[in-house]
Amino acid sequence: MSFTEDLRVLIRARYPIIWVETYEEERVLRYVIEVANKPKGDDETAPPKEVVLWSQAVGTETIDAKGQRELLDGALAGEPITALGKFMADVRDEPGKGRIIVMRDMHRFFGDGPTMVTYRLLRDAANALRESSTTIVITSPFATIQSELVKDVMVVPLPLPTADELQVRLDEILEGVEGKIERPKNGQVERILKAGLGLSEDEFAGVVKESLVRSKKVDHRIILKQKEQIIRKSGVVEFFSSVEGLEAVGGLDLLRAWVHRRALASTEKAAKFGLSQKANLLLTGPPGTGKTLTAKATANHLGIPMLWVRSESIFGRFVGESEGNMRRVFDLANAVAPCVLFIDEGEKLFAGSSAGASAGDSGVTRKVLGQLLTYLQERTAPVTVILTANDPFGIPPELMSRFLSGTFFVDFPQPEERLDILNIHLKKVKRDPKNYDLKALVAATDGFSGREIEQGISEALDIAYAEGEGKTELANRHILAAFDGMTPISKSRRAEVEAMRDWAKSNARPASANNRLTSKKVGVDL
């Protein structure tokens, strides 16, 4: 069922207050106008409803079936209290008159102190509207619903536009273009729409017009490039295209085998065979052992984009903002799918998620956790969710249960893996590994993570350059000196690392055959 139909049903069912979570105010208004002027079902002979728009800056306006606005009462600008009082007076005077009142940015008027009057007015409004033909539709980026209003308000997130909706907008833009342009053909249209998924209608229209200005055609590559910038500006998620494949991951052969298997499963043939097109992967282990690199390489190997969620960006300062941010992440992932949804350092996101610990944040952490649990279980879109954790003890048990078949412990690399890593990073700095005593370097890096080995090679270059001001070539002695001056995490945090390994014996698969844990998980067929 489309959002328009959902909205029509809610209004016909006489829900008094409908709160739509979205940044796309004009899109919601367009749906409201359609519902108001085209009733269906049992009331298809009913007259159109009047649409009234209220905003803090303008006051009230009436809007006709074509979207034309006319100022109704500018004196109702400012605080919504006066406007709500006027609306209720109108309902008392004409309870049978059909109206849809759209109110914008109401989340700014909720909180403690004098604004609590707004809660009372909305509760009074809800009681009065149940027996009338008037509905209030609130639009804002997130719903700030406190306990007083939970029973009176229906919260409806507005999903991102589908490919069909973007097609309509694309056609409208192309029809209105003056001058000579290159019209997209069928195959090009499909690429354009796919590139636009995950954007709002206005964002899509903006990048389409930019492409027309730049190249006299709608170029999906320009749309993709601008899409990355738009999503990054949201501050919640980053659209990431990895250039590093699995060849950049040293060792971790069992984890790499899992990724290869997922690539085989992510095909139309595999779907017909009955394989799921979604997967959950949890990577735990000490910092610097390759968890984030593996997530990037997985997206690259699967040939799909990655949405990178940084845990600290989810939580906002407004009531309801954090939950709204999570919903937008999931909506975006569903729209862009197939994709990888990468949640980095998940233990930070769920720190203090126990019932008692979360009391200080009014239970927001628990709500965000509940949203993720539901998404992992119920999503239908082909989204591969990858969660990393430097501290596995920070991952709630109920979340762990969603990753039973895809939890890996990434330990410090063993000799064969360190050899791979040294080769990779020497080549990155344009040095031939054959010119170095790799056996000595492998021995010198015992207990070092992949990131620490990379840092050691970088430090060695500094040492070599300083020694001869660029005339001395990087040699084994420089690299050994660099590693000799470093204390790896495996030593500085030995107790924590050992505790992680004990945890992993019963809760995770080893990421590497060279680093097998003595556990019941070892024998699982990968």
TARACOR-V428743 format. One record per residue. N is the residue number from 1. OMEGA is omega as a letter, one per 20 degrees, with the letter a starting at -180 (* if undefined). Layout:
n=N omega=OMEGA
n=N omega=OMEGA
This chain:
n=1 omega=a
n=2 omega=r
n=3 omega=r
n=4 omega=r
n=5 omega=r
n=6 omega=a
n=7 omega=r
n=8 omega=a
n=9 omega=a
n=10 omega=a
n=11 omega=r
n=12 omega=r
n=13 omega=r
n=14 omega=r
n=15 omega=a
n=16 omega=a
n=17 omega=r
n=18 omega=a
n=19 omega=a
n=20 omega=r
n=21 omega=a
n=22 omega=r
n=23 omega=a
n=24 omega=a
n=25 omega=a
n=26 omega=r
n=27 omega=r
n=28 omega=a
n=29 omega=r
n=30 omega=r
n=31 omega=r
n=32 omega=r
n=33 omega=r
n=34 omega=a
n=35 omega=a
n=36 omega=a
n=37 omega=r
n=38 omega=r
n=39 omega=r
n=40 omega=r
n=41 omega=a
n=42 omega=a
n=43 omega=a
n=44 omega=r
n=45 omega=a
n=46 omega=r
n=47 omega=r
n=48 omega=r
n=49 omega=r
n=50 omega=r
n=51 omega=r
n=52 omega=r
n=53 omega=r
n=54 omega=r
n=55 omega=a
n=56 omega=a
n=57 omega=a
n=58 omega=a
n=59 omega=a
n=60 omega=r
n=61 omega=r
n=62 omega=a
n=63 omega=a
n=64 omega=a
n=65 omega=r
n=66 omega=r
n=67 omega=r
n=68 omega=a
n=69 omega=r
n=70 omega=a
n=71 omega=a
n=72 omega=a
n=73 omega=r
n=74 omega=a
n=75 omega=a
n=76 omega=r
n=77 omega=r
n=78 omega=a
n=79 omega=a
n=80 omega=a
n=81 omega=a
n=82 omega=a
n=83 omega=r
n=84 omega=r
n=85 omega=r
n=86 omega=r
n=87 omega=a
n=88 omega=r
n=89 omega=r
n=90 omega=r
n=91 omega=r
n=92 omega=a
n=93 omega=a
n=94 omega=a
n=95 omega=a
n=96 omega=a
n=97 omega=a
n=98 omega=r
n=99 omega=r
n=100 omega=a
n=101 omega=a
n=102 omega=a
n=103 omega=a
n=104 omega=r
n=105 omega=a
n=106 omega=a
n=107 omega=a
n=108 omega=a
n=109 omega=r
n=110 omega=a
n=111 omega=a
n=112 omega=r
n=113 omega=a
n=114 omega=a
n=115 omega=r
n=116 omega=r
n=117 omega=r
n=118 omega=r
n=119 omega=a
n=120 omega=a
n=121 omega=r
n=122 omega=r
n=123 omega=r
n=124 omega=r
n=125 omega=a
n=126 omega=r
n=127 omega=a
n=128 omega=a
n=129 omega=a
n=130 omega=a
n=131 omega=a
n=132 omega=r
n=133 omega=a
n=134 omega=r
n=135 omega=r
n=136 omega=r
n=137 omega=r
n=138 omega=r
n=139 omega=r
n=140 omega=a
n=141 omega=r
n=142 omega=a
n=143 omega=r
n=144 omega=a
n=145 omega=r
n=146 omega=a
n=147 omega=a
n=148 omega=a
n=149 omega=a
n=150 omega=a
n=151 omega=a
n=152 omega=a
n=153 omega=r
n=154 omega=a
n=155 omega=a
n=156 omega=r
n=157 omega=r
n=158 omega=a
n=159 omega=r
n=160 omega=a
n=161 omega=r
n=162 omega=r
n=163 omega=r
n=164 omega=r
n=165 omega=r
n=166 omega=r
n=167 omega=r
n=168 omega=a
n=169 omega=r
n=170 omega=r
n=171 omega=r
n=172 omega=a
n=173 omega=a
n=174 omega=r
n=175 omega=a
n=176 omega=a
n=177 omega=r
n=178 omega=a
n=179 omega=a
n=180 omega=r
n=181 omega=r
n=182 omega=a
n=183 omega=a
n=184 omega=r
n=185 omega=a
n=186 omega=a
n=187 omega=r
n=188 omega=r
n=189 omega=r
n=190 omega=r
n=191 omega=r
n=192 omega=a
n=193 omega=r
n=194 omega=r
n=195 omega=a
n=196 omega=r
n=197 omega=a
n=198 omega=r
n=199 omega=r
n=200 omega=r
n=201 omega=a
n=202 omega=r
n=203 omega=r
n=204 omega=r
n=205 omega=a
n=206 omega=a
n=207 omega=r
n=208 omega=r
n=209 omega=r
n=210 omega=r
n=211 omega=r
n=212 omega=r
n=213 omega=a
n=214 omega=a
n=215 omega=a
n=216 omega=r
n=217 omega=r
n=218 omega=a
n=219 omega=a
n=220 omega=r
n=221 omega=r
n=222 omega=r
n=223 omega=r
n=224 omega=a
n=225 omega=r
n=226 omega=r
n=227 omega=r
n=228 omega=a
n=229 omega=a
n=230 omega=a
n=231 omega=r
n=232 omega=a
n=233 omega=r
n=234 omega=r
n=235 omega=a
n=236 omega=a
n=237 omega=r
n=238 omega=r
n=239 omega=a
n=240 omega=r
n=241 omega=a
n=242 omega=r
n=243 omega=a
n=244 omega=r
n=245 omega=a
n=246 omega=r
n=247 omega=r
n=248 omega=a
n=249 omega=r
n=250 omega=r
n=251 omega=r
n=252 omega=a
n=253 omega=a
n=254 omega=r
n=255 omega=r
n=256 omega=r
n=257 omega=r
n=258 omega=r
n=259 omega=r
n=260 omega=a
n=261 omega=r
n=262 omega=r
n=263 omega=r
n=264 omega=a
n=265 omega=a
n=266 omega=r
n=267 omega=r
n=268 omega=r
n=269 omega=r
n=270 omega=r
n=271 omega=r
n=272 omega=r
n=273 omega=r
n=274 omega=a
n=275 omega=r
n=276 omega=r
n=277 omega=r
n=278 omega=a
n=279 omega=r
n=280 omega=a
n=281 omega=r
n=282 omega=a
n=283 omega=r
n=284 omega=r
n=285 omega=a
n=286 omega=r
n=287 omega=r
n=288 omega=a
n=289 omega=r
n=290 omega=a
n=291 omega=a
n=292 omega=r
n=293 omega=r
n=294 omega=r
n=295 omega=r
n=296 omega=a
n=297 omega=r
n=298 omega=r
n=299 omega=r
n=300 omega=a
n=301 omega=r
n=302 omega=r
n=303 omega=a
n=304 omega=r
n=305 omega=r
n=306 omega=r
n=307 omega=a
n=308 omega=r
n=309 omega=r
n=310 omega=a
n=311 omega=a
n=312 omega=a
n=313 omega=a
n=314 omega=a
n=315 omega=r
n=316 omega=a
n=317 omega=a
n=318 omega=r
n=319 omega=r
n=320 omega=a
n=321 omega=a
n=322 omega=r
n=323 omega=r
n=324 omega=r
n=325 omega=r
n=326 omega=r
n=327 omega=r
n=328 omega=r
n=329 omega=a
n=330 omega=r
n=331 omega=a
n=332 omega=r
n=333 omega=r
n=334 omega=a
n=335 omega=a
n=336 omega=a
n=337 omega=j
n=338 omega=a
n=339 omega=r
n=340 omega=r
n=341 omega=a
n=342 omega=r
n=343 omega=a
n=344 omega=r
n=345 omega=a
n=346 omega=a
n=347 omega=r
n=348 omega=a
n=349 omega=a
n=350 omega=r
n=351 omega=r
n=352 omega=a
n=353 omega=r
n=354 omega=a
n=355 omega=a
n=356 omega=a
n=357 omega=a
n=358 omega=a
n=359 omega=a
n=360 omega=r
n=361 omega=r
n=362 omega=r
n=363 omega=a
n=364 omega=a
n=365 omega=r
n=366 omega=r
n=367 omega=r
n=368 omega=r
n=369 omega=r
n=370 omega=r
n=371 omega=a
n=372 omega=r
n=373 omega=r
n=374 omega=a
n=375 omega=r
n=376 omega=a
n=377 omega=a
n=378 omega=a
n=379 omega=r
n=380 omega=a
n=381 omega=r
n=382 omega=a
n=383 omega=r
n=384 omega=a
n=385 omega=r
n=386 omega=r
n=387 omega=r
n=388 omega=r
n=389 omega=r
n=390 omega=r
n=391 omega=a
n=392 omega=r
n=393 omega=r
n=394 omega=r
n=395 omega=a
n=396 omega=a
n=397 omega=a
n=398 omega=r
n=399 omega=r
n=400 omega=a
n=401 omega=r
n=402 omega=a
n=403 omega=a
n=404 omega=a
n=405 omega=a
n=406 omega=r
n=407 omega=a
n=408 omega=r
n=409 omega=a
n=410 omega=a
n=411 omega=r
n=412 omega=a
n=413 omega=r
n=414 omega=a
n=415 omega=a
n=416 omega=r
n=417 omega=r
n=418 omega=r
n=419 omega=r
n=420 omega=a
n=421 omega=r
n=422 omega=r
n=423 omega=a
n=424 omega=a
n=425 omega=r
n=426 omega=r
n=427 omega=r
n=428 omega=r
n=429 omega=r
n=430 omega=r
n=431 omega=r
n=432 omega=a
n=433 omega=a
n=434 omega=a
n=435 omega=a
n=436 omega=r
n=437 omega=a
n=438 omega=r
n=439 omega=r
n=440 omega=a
n=441 omega=r
n=442 omega=r
n=443 omega=a
n=444 omega=a
n=445 omega=r
n=446 omega=a
n=447 omega=r
n=448 omega=r
n=449 omega=r
n=450 omega=r
n=451 omega=r
n=452 omega=r
n=453 omega=r
n=454 omega=r
n=455 omega=r
n=456 omega=r
n=457 omega=r
n=458 omega=r
n=459 omega=r
n=460 omega=r
n=461 omega=r
n=462 omega=a
n=463 omega=a
n=464 omega=a
n=465 omega=a
n=466 omega=a
n=467 omega=a
n=468 omega=a
n=469 omega=r
n=470 omega=a
n=471 omega=a
n=472 omega=a
n=473 omega=r
n=474 omega=a
n=475 omega=r
n=476 omega=a
n=477 omega=r
n=478 omega=a
n=479 omega=r
n=480 omega=r
n=481 omega=a
n=482 omega=a
n=483 omega=a
n=484 omega=a
n=485 omega=a
n=486 omega=r
n=487 omega=a
n=488 omega=r
n=489 omega=a
n=490 omega=r
n=491 omega=a
n=492 omega=r
n=493 omega=a
n=494 omega=a
n=495 omega=r
n=496 omega=a
n=497 omega=r
n=498 omega=r
n=499 omega=r
n=500 omega=a
n=501 omega=r
n=502 omega=r
n=503 omega=a
n=504 omega=a
n=505 omega=a
n=506 omega=a
n=507 omega=a
n=508 omega=r
n=509 omega=r
n=510 omega=r
n=511 omega=a
n=512 omega=r
n=513 omega=r
n=514 omega=a
n=515 omega=a
n=516 omega=r
n=517 omega=r
n=518 omega=a
n=519 omega=r
n=520 omega=a
n=521 omega=a
n=522 omega=a
n=523 omega=a
n=524 omega=a
n=525 omega=r
n=526 omega=*
